[in-house]
């Protein structure tokens, strides 16, 4: 608790000096025991007591009345432990300098200050700037003083003092503006009218981005407010309205502040080059990336697990980022259905309960809601229509689908995507894992399997190629069509490449 120089007095007895030596050697938590064990005349020795309170201020409670009225002893005690003020004489509990000193180590010391100091606005303003939490001990009349309350909030934070603020202040617009500027999260506690006040909400979100959660739904969808929030903390992109997660201005502002939130973007922006560059998810040499054309012959569709909170799983996100940075896969023209807002003509669980398979004759949406004038999918279209459109486009360009199966198996949506890919005769490469985290080396084996398929003339598009990545060793390599294992010359290079890496590729057809 500190070291001290014990004052030297004249005519000290040898026994007093022995007790002082015990104080020097005792840890601070044993000082009280030493003082109480000392003889009365030693306890009344001023130098002895000064040394004791220097190590443990709470020893003051064992001091005599005259010692509790000794300003030097009390100042030294409260400097060590502010709550020792409670044992000071009434005159010293009314001494401003003594109270100030006590507050420096404990806000609770103000509980023991003289009553008239708790009503003194000037002194209270000074006190809350030392320790904001003293607001709970000041006279109730000052709980409604805006200057006192704001000073307390500034020092200790809103959460520490909110229970001691007069409720009427939460309806005072001038006070509320200053309050949310200091602590945006206080928007949660102010009168409802201010949660619908755009000016107040803007001030709040510029102070604390999470304050957007306490604004009215209308203002949570206001672009200016959302921009202010994500510029402050891009992380809150995940909480804003879906149409703004598809707004490029909003997404760019968010990822420039917090690059990893690009995963929460919609409307295809997770694949937008400018957004990717802002998020730092492309190759460091952007000129090389710009000079590397995407092969229009190699169109790829991704089939990923989609959670119930409108985003990919962490494993799927890591897979996508690895693909974007891979020197082979970055050249593919890739479509990720999960990057777009998922509207649907029918919402059923499981997905197979719907009859929609993404074609004009099965989709419940009108053609005008699905197709642009050039035949491409509108942003308002059913996600199954968009998926089937890109599946057909990929087939015509000798493309394929990469399906990421996580340890829990395919999701119902992925099972439906498998069926629709089969109907379109789109080749499927399925990665299978029992791991919780993505391992980049999986892409090497995936690329080898894809390259071998191209070298074989894109044979057997109806067969599913499965690349298994298990925690244990990989198993055998085989192709299965109609339940019968076969090894064809076309697969020889795949088998050779995979066996060389001790990994497994199993090929089978899901469509009998």
Residue pairs with C-beta under 8 A, 6 or more apart in sequence:
1 28
1 55
1 56
1 80
2 54
2 55
2 80
4 51
4 54
4 55
6 20
6 23
6 24
6 47
6 48
6 50
6 51
7 46
7 47
7 50
7 51
8 47
9 45
9 46
9 47
12 45
12 47
15 39
15 42
16 41
16 42
16 45
16 48
19 34
19 38
19 42
19 48
20 47
20 48
20 51
22 34
23 31
23 34
23 35
23 48
23 51
23 52
23 55
24 51
26 33
26 34
26 55
28 55
28 56
29 56
31 52
31 55
31 56
31 59
32 56
32 58
32 59
32 62
34 52
35 43
35 49
35 52
35 59
35 62
36 62
38 48
42 48
43 49
43 62
43 63
43 64
44 64
44 67
46 67
46 70
46 73
49 59
49 63
49 67
49 73
50 72
50 73
50 76
52 59
53 59
53 60
53 63
53 73
53 76
53 77
53 80
53 84
54 76
54 80
55 80
56 80
56 81
57 76
57 77
57 78
57 79
57 80
57 81
57 82
57 83
57 84
58 77
58 81
58 83
58 84
59 77
60 67
60 68
60 73
60 74
60 77
60 84
60 87
60 88
61 84
61 87
63 73
63 87
65 89
67 73
68 74
68 87
68 88
68 89
68 92
69 88
69 89
69 91
69 92
71 92
71 95
71 98
74 84
74 85
74 88
74 89
74 92
74 98
75 97
75 98
75 101
77 84
77 87
77 88
78 84
78 85
78 88
78 98
78 101
78 102
78 105
78 109
79 101
79 104
79 105
80 105
81 105
81 106
82 101
82 102
82 103
82 104
82 105
82 106
82 107
82 108
82 109
83 102
83 106
83 108
83 109
83 112
84 102
85 92
85 93
85 98
85 99
85 102
85 109
85 112
85 113
86 93
86 111
86 112
88 98
88 112
90 114
92 98
93 99
93 112
93 113
93 114
94 113
94 114
94 116
94 117
96 117
96 123
99 109
99 110
99 113
99 114
99 117
99 127
100 126
100 127
100 130
102 109
102 110
102 112
102 113
103 109
103 110
103 127
103 130
103 131
103 134
104 130
104 131
106 131
107 131
107 132
107 133
107 134
107 156
108 133
108 137
110 118
110 127
110 131
110 134
110 137
110 138
111 137
113 137
117 123
117 124
118 124
118 137
118 138
118 139
119 138
119 139
119 141
119 142
121 142
121 145
121 148
124 134
124 138
124 139
124 142
124 148
125 147
125 148
125 151
127 134
127 138
128 134
128 135
128 138
128 148
128 151
128 152
128 155
128 156
129 151
129 154
129 155
130 155
131 155
131 156
132 151
132 152
132 153
132 154
132 155
132 156
132 157
132 160
132 161
133 152
133 156
133 160
133 161
134 152
135 142
135 143
135 148
135 149
135 152
135 156
135 161
135 164
135 165
136 161
136 163
136 164
138 148
142 148
143 149
143 164
143 165
143 166
144 166
144 168
144 169
146 169
146 172
146 174
146 175
146 178
149 161
149 165
149 166
149 169
149 175
149 179
150 175
150 178
150 179
150 182
152 161
153 161
153 179
153 182
153 183
153 186
154 182
157 183
158 179
158 182
158 183
158 185
158 186
159 185
162 186
162 189
169 175
169 176
169 179
170 176
170 189
170 190
170 191
171 190
171 191
173 194
173 197
173 200
176 190
176 191
176 194
176 200
177 199
177 200
177 203
179 186
179 190
180 186
180 187
180 190
180 200
180 203
180 204
180 207
180 211
181 203
181 204
181 207
182 207
183 207
183 208
184 203
184 204
184 205
184 206
184 207
184 208
184 209
184 210
184 211
185 204
185 208
185 210
185 211
185 214
186 204
187 194
187 195
187 200
187 201
187 204
187 211
187 214
187 215
188 211
188 213
188 214
190 200
194 200
194 201
195 201
195 214
195 215
195 216
195 219
196 215
196 216
196 218
196 219
198 219
198 222
198 224
198 225
201 211
201 212
201 215
201 219
201 225
202 224
202 225
202 228
204 211
204 214
204 215
205 211
205 212
205 215
205 225
205 228
205 229
205 232
206 228
206 232
207 232
208 232
209 229
209 230
209 232
209 233
209 235
209 236
210 233
210 236
211 229
212 219
212 220
212 225
212 226
212 229
212 236
212 239
212 240
213 220
213 239
215 225
219 225
220 226
220 239
220 240
220 241
221 240
221 241
221 243
221 244
223 244
223 247
223 249
223 250
226 240
226 241
226 244
226 250
227 249
227 250
227 253
229 236
229 240
230 236
230 237
230 240
230 250
230 253
230 254
230 257
230 261
231 253
231 257
232 257
233 257
233 258
234 253
234 254
234 255
234 256
234 257
234 258
234 259
234 261
235 254
235 258
235 261
236 254
237 245
237 250
237 251
237 254
237 255
237 258
237 261
237 264
237 265
238 245
238 261
238 264
238 311
240 250
242 266
242 310
242 341
243 341
244 250
245 251
245 264
245 265
245 266
245 267
245 341
246 265
246 266
246 267
246 268
246 269
246 341
246 379
247 267
248 269
248 272
248 274
248 275
251 262
251 265
251 269
251 272
251 275
252 274
252 275
252 278
254 261
254 262
254 264
254 265
255 261
255 262
255 265
255 275
255 278
255 279
256 278
259 278
259 279
259 280
259 281
260 279
262 269
262 270
262 275
262 276
262 278
262 279
262 281
263 270
263 311
263 312
263 317
264 310
264 311
265 275
265 339
266 310
266 339
266 340
266 341
267 339
267 340
267 341
267 379
268 339
268 340
269 275
269 339
270 320
270 336
270 339
271 334
271 335
271 336
271 339
273 282
276 282
276 324
277 286
281 321
281 324
281 325
282 289
282 324
282 325
283 289
283 325
283 330
289 330
292 330
292 331
293 331
294 330
294 331
294 332
294 333
295 331
295 332
295 333
296 333
296 397
297 397
297 398
298 331
298 332
298 333
298 397
298 398
298 399
299 332
299 333
299 334
299 335
299 390
299 393
299 394
299 397
299 399
300 329
300 332
300 333
300 334
300 335
300 394
300 399
300 400
300 401
300 402
301 334
301 335
301 336
301 337
301 387
301 390
301 391
301 394
301 399
301 400
301 401
301 402
301 421
301 426
302 320
302 334
302 335
302 336
302 337
302 338
302 401
302 402
302 403
302 404
303 337
303 401
303 402
303 403
303 404
303 414
303 417
303 418
303 421
303 428
304 312
304 313
304 316
304 319
304 320
304 336
304 337
304 338
304 404
304 414
305 312
305 313
305 315
305 316
305 404
305 406
305 408
305 410
305 411
305 414
306 312
306 313
306 316
306 338
306 342
306 411
306 413
307 313
310 342
311 317
311 338
312 320
312 338
313 406
314 437
315 404
315 406
315 433
315 436
315 437
315 438
316 338
316 404
316 406
318 437
318 438
319 404
319 431
319 438
320 336
322 438
322 440
322 443
323 329
323 330
323 334
323 402
323 443
324 330
326 443
326 447
328 443
328 447
329 443
329 447
333 399
335 390
335 394
337 383
337 386
337 387
337 390
337 417
340 379
340 383
340 386
341 379
342 383
343 380
343 381
343 382
343 383
344 354
344 356
344 382
344 383
344 384
345 354
345 356
345 363
345 364
345 365
345 382
345 384
345 385
346 354
346 355
346 356
346 364
347 354
348 354
349 412
350 412
350 415
351 412
351 413
351 415
351 416
352 412
352 415
352 416
352 419
354 384
355 362
356 362
356 363
356 364
356 382
356 384
356 385
357 363
357 384
357 388
357 419
357 420
357 423
358 382
358 384
358 385
358 386
358 387
358 388
358 389
358 391
358 420
359 385
359 388
360 367
360 370
363 370
363 382
363 384
363 385
364 382
365 381
365 382
365 385
369 378
369 380
369 381
369 382
370 377
370 378
370 380
370 381
370 382
370 385
371 377
371 378
371 381
372 378
376 389
377 385
377 386
377 389
377 390
384 416
384 420
387 417
387 420
388 420
388 424
391 401
391 420
391 421
391 424
391 426
392 424
393 399
394 400
394 401
394 426
395 424
395 425
395 426
395 461
398 454
398 458
399 426
399 427
400 426
400 427
400 428
400 429
400 450
400 453
400 461
401 417
401 421
401 426
401 427
401 428
401 429
402 429
402 430
402 431
402 446
403 410
403 414
403 417
403 418
403 428
403 429
403 430
403 431
404 430
404 431
405 414
405 430
405 431
405 432
405 433
406 433
407 433
407 434
407 435
407 436
410 418
418 428
418 464
418 510
421 428
422 428
422 462
422 510
422 511
425 461
425 462
426 461
427 453
427 458
427 461
427 463
427 465
428 464
428 465
429 446
429 449
429 450
429 453
429 464
429 465
429 467
430 464
430 465
430 466
430 467
431 442
431 446
431 466
431 467
431 468
431 469
432 466
432 467
432 468
432 469
432 470
433 439
433 442
433 468
433 469
433 470
434 470
434 471
435 469
435 470
435 471
439 469
442 467
442 469
444 501
445 467
445 469
445 498
445 501
445 503
445 505
446 467
448 494
448 497
448 498
448 501
449 465
449 467
449 494
449 497
449 498
449 505
452 491
452 493
452 494
452 497
453 459
453 465
453 494
455 493
456 490
456 491
456 493
457 490
459 488
459 490
460 479
460 481
460 490
460 507
462 481
462 509
462 511
463 479
463 480
463 481
463 507
463 508
463 509
464 507
464 508
464 509
464 510
465 494
465 505
465 506
465 507
466 505
466 506
466 507
466 508
467 503
467 504
467 505
468 474
468 475
468 503
468 504
468 505
468 506
469 503
470 504
473 502
474 498
474 502
474 503
474 504
475 504
475 506
476 504
476 506
477 491
477 494
477 495
477 498
477 499
477 504
477 505
477 506
478 485
478 486
478 487
478 506
478 507
478 508
479 485
479 486
479 487
479 488
479 491
479 507
479 508
480 486
480 506
480 507
480 508
480 509
481 508
481 509
482 509
482 512
483 512
487 495
491 507
494 505
494 507
495 505
498 504
498 505
